[in-house]
Amino acid sequence: MVKKTNTLESFIDLFENPLYNEVVDRETRNRIKICVAAYAYEFLNDPTISDSDYDKLACSIDTTINTRRPDLDKWFRKEFGSYTGSWINTHPELHKIANIYGMYRKK
């Protein structure tokens, strides 16, 4: 059973993998957070973070960092744009983003 949390960051903490290196782990977390935020806003009109927090997070995404998901790294490099959230429409694992959003919002 997953315990309830107040923030997306604390929700993601539940799945922390100590084998990740700090840079890769932070980038992975940020990509998950930006995907959930874009999904919630674009599909559900349910912002999970403020516009200014979204902009700050979007500008921090570094697509040059390789994560443990080469397929999503390639997708991010091709599709992600920090100036919009519409890129989420082409996410190859949108169902997983929707699932994360659903688990997070159940809190």
Secondary structure as UniProt FT lines:
FT   HELIX           8..13
FT   TURN            14..15
FT   TURN            18..19
FT   HELIX           22..44
FT   HELIX           51..60
FT   TURN            63..64
FT   HELIX           70..79
FT   TURN            82..83
FT   HELIX           86..90
FT   TURN            92..93
FT   HELIX           94..106
//
